Amino acid sequence: MLLLGSVVTGRPRRFGPRSRYTRAMLGYALRRMAGIVPVLFILLTVSFFVIRLAPGGPFAGGRALSARTHAELEQRYGLDRPLGAQYVAYLRALVHGDLGPSYSIRGESVGALIAAGLPVSATLGAAALGLALLAGLPLGLGAALRRDGLLDRGLAAFAALTLALPSFVTGPLLALGFGLWLRWLPVAGWQAGAARYLILPAVTLALPLAVAIARLMRASLLEVLNASYIRTARARGLGRARVLWRHALRPALVPVVSYLGPAATYLVTGSLVVETVFELPGTGRYLVQGAIDRDYPLVMGMVLVYGTLTLVANLGADLLHAWLDPRARHEPR
């Protein structure tokens, strides 16, 4: 079908490279976004049945309840219905934005609990990712440009030490040094708007991520600098800085961007430990508490939140990857 331009000129309108690029990116983004809903649906379905089929129940622990009280509680929360009916009721409520009441935290809805804790967890994750990128990218770049130098060897030693220490060890060590000995930073708690309460948790969460990004950046840049087109650019007399910034840096960033998806998963799981160590009022504690207390709505709410955040972060990483590497936009999905 001819467009308006073809009617005026009598010739079919031809799209330029920029239009084809935009359409390719838009099509790729739509394909990736279309996969989020079914994946999230499968995740919620599996989680729903797994936690309910496990032995025990939300009212089995704690103080002893009479059979009548136990039956009344199950009837009140709909747990006396068949499992299929419970699943349909959960999906119907979820469509209307209702995550249900919490069984373990009386008088609170799951939506209200998540709304109160999610800003803290999101701030911690964003700060940790920013610190990791700000530290990891320059370190990896410097180590690659000065291979086997002091920075390169120091990065290797620091990486081995950092990756060997888990967050529940690194966090208390940082709190001991900068909080108790030097008294520079608070060791626990949270105060909205006060960045000093965020520094130690964010650094603890960012350290392994920064090391992984630095190592990826170093290895990728070394591989790109040895490519034939880089040697050709140097042979044509281009300066080292121009070759690096205009020809080598963009393809070298592709593995780092691809790693941002797994990095988001690490931020989600790592924040559970860090929030507990530094006593932050984030959402991580609710997942742990809900799992211990068999609080079905609370666990499902946290699965929904963390699953959505992980999938959206992976989508963002895939779009950045496609922007850096056009070949990714044409890969079959």
Secondary structure, 3 states (H helix, E strand, C coil): CCCHHHHHHCCCCCCCHHHHHHHHHHHHHHHHHHCHHHHHHHHHHHHHHHHHHCCCCCCCCCCCCCHHHHHHHHHHCCCCCCHHHHHHHHHHHHHCCCCCECCCCCCCEHHHHHHHHHHHHHHHHHHHHHHHHHHHHHHHHHHHHCCCCHHHHHHHHHHHHHHHCCHHHHHHHHHHHHHHHCCCCCCCCCCCCCCHHHHHHHHHHHHHHHHHHHHHHHHHHHHHHCCHHHHHHHHCCCCHHHHHHHHHHHHHCHHHHHHHHHHHHHHHHHHHHHHHHCCCCCCHHHHHHHHHHCCHHHHHHHHHHHHHHHHHHHHHHHHHHHHHCHHHHHCCC
